[in-house]
Amino acid sequence: MKLIYALLILLVFSCNSKDKNNLFPSENEAKTAIEKILASQEIAWNNHDLEGFMQGYWKNDSLRFFGSKGLTYGWDKALLNYQNGYPSPDETGTLKFVITDISKIENGAYLVFGEYHLERNVGNANGIFTIVFKYINGHWKIIADMSC
């Protein structure tokens, strides 16, 4: 009987002590998911669907966005800034991301460097961005964005 208990305890601890890397998608899966989110954001933006574009972001007051107007916090504030800055399809235009690098920071967190290119009737706009993706509740979300 003691042997059975010992084996059960060993089994429980071996299941609980699995490599914590298994709690997160593999690096290839993570990068593919991040690229898919960015592609979905392009589609939403190009349809002037700013709320759809924001689905890639963490819907939380701790979301950080650093842009031309400084640092802002929160999903609602970021959406409002987009709505004010891009009130019509003429301002949103056609977005194209160029991803330069996706690097693992730690398990469940990735850093993305890239460029954005907006082709618009009101004048084109180009710039660079650095975003941080975090794996939250089974989903990859942007938790910080610095665009200029």
C-alpha positions in Angstrom: 0.0 0.0 0.0 2.9 2.4 0.8 4.3 1.7 -2.6 1.0 2.7 -4.3 0.9 6.0 -2.3 4.5 6.7 -3.2 3.8 6.0 -6.9 0.7 8.2 -6.8 2.6 11.1 -5.1 5.4 10.7 -7.7 2.9 10.7 -10.5 1.2 13.9 -9.1 4.5 15.7 -8.7 5.8 14.6 -12.1 2.6 16.0 -13.7 2.8 19.2 -11.8 6.5 19.7 -12.4 6.4 19.5 -16.2 8.6 21.9 -17.9 6.8 25.3 -17.6 7.6 25.9 -21.3 4.7 23.5 -22.0 2.3 26.1 -20.7 3.0 28.3 -23.7 2.9 27.7 -27.4 6.2 26.8 -29.1 8.3 29.6 -30.6 7.1 28.7 -34.1 3.5 28.6 -33.0 3.8 31.9 -31.2 5.4 33.7 -34.1 2.8 32.3 -36.5 0.0 33.4 -34.2 1.5 36.9 -33.8 1.9 37.2 -37.6 -1.8 36.2 -38.0 -2.9 38.8 -35.5 -1.0 41.5 -37.4 -2.5 40.4 -40.7 -6.0 40.5 -39.1 -5.2 44.1 -37.9 -4.3 45.1 -41.4 -7.6 43.8 -42.8 -9.6 45.5 -40.0 -7.7 48.8 -40.5 -8.2 48.7 -44.3 -11.9 48.3 -43.7 -11.9 51.3 -41.4 -12.8 48.9 -38.6 -10.9 50.5 -35.7 -12.5 48.3 -33.0 -11.6 45.3 -35.1 -8.1 46.5 -35.3 -8.0 46.9 -31.5 -8.9 43.3 -31.0 -5.2 42.5 -31.2 -4.6 44.6 -28.1 -5.1 43.7 -24.4 -8.4 45.0 -23.4 -7.2 46.4 -20.1 -6.5 49.7 -18.4 -2.8 48.7 -18.2 -2.3 48.6 -21.9 0.5 51.1 -22.8 0.7 53.1 -26.0 3.5 55.5 -26.7 3.0 57.6 -29.8 3.4 61.1 -31.0 1.2 62.5 -28.2 3.1 60.7 -25.4 2.3 57.8 -23.2 -1.3 56.7 -22.8 -2.8 53.9 -20.8 -5.8 51.7 -21.5 -7.6 50.0 -24.3 -10.5 52.5 -24.3 -8.1 55.5 -24.5 -6.1 53.9 -27.4 -9.3 53.2 -29.3 -10.5 56.8 -28.7 -7.1 58.1 -29.9 -7.4 56.1 -33.1 -11.0 57.2 -33.7 -10.0 60.8 -33.3 -6.9 60.6 -35.4 -8.5 58.5 -38.2 -12.1 59.5 -38.3 -12.8 58.4 -41.9 -11.5 55.9 -44.5 -9.6 58.8 -46.1 -7.4 59.0 -43.0 -7.1 55.2 -42.4 -6.3 54.4 -46.0 -4.6 51.2 -46.7 -2.2 49.8 -44.1 0.7 47.5 -44.7 3.0 46.2 -42.0 6.5 45.1 -42.6 7.7 42.9 -39.8 11.4 43.2 -39.3 11.9 40.9 -36.3 9.9 38.8 -33.8 12.0 37.8 -30.8 11.1 35.8 -27.7 11.7 37.9 -24.5 10.7 35.1 -22.2 8.1 32.3 -22.2 4.8 33.9 -23.1 6.2 37.3 -24.2 7.6 38.4 -27.6 9.0 41.7 -28.9 8.1 42.7 -32.4 9.9 45.4 -34.5 8.4 46.6 -37.7 7.3 49.3 -40.1 3.9 50.6 -41.0 3.0 52.1 -44.3 -0.3 54.0 -44.9 -1.3 54.8 -48.4 -4.0 57.5 -48.1 -6.0 60.1 -50.1 -5.0 62.7 -47.4 -1.3 61.9 -47.8 0.7 58.8 -47.1 2.2 58.1 -43.7 5.1 55.8 -42.8 6.8 54.9 -39.5 8.2 52.3 -37.2 6.8 50.4 -34.2 7.9 48.2 -31.4 5.2 46.1 -29.8 5.2 43.6 -26.9 2.9 40.6 -27.2 2.0 38.6 -24.1 0.2 35.2 -23.9 -2.8 36.0 -21.7 -5.6 33.4 -21.0 -4.7 31.4 -24.1 -4.5 34.4 -26.4 -1.7 36.6 -27.7 -2.3 40.2 -27.0 -0.4 43.4 -27.5 0.3 44.8 -24.1 2.6 47.7 -25.1 3.0 49.6 -28.4 5.4 52.3 -29.3 4.7 53.8 -32.8 6.2 56.8 -34.4 
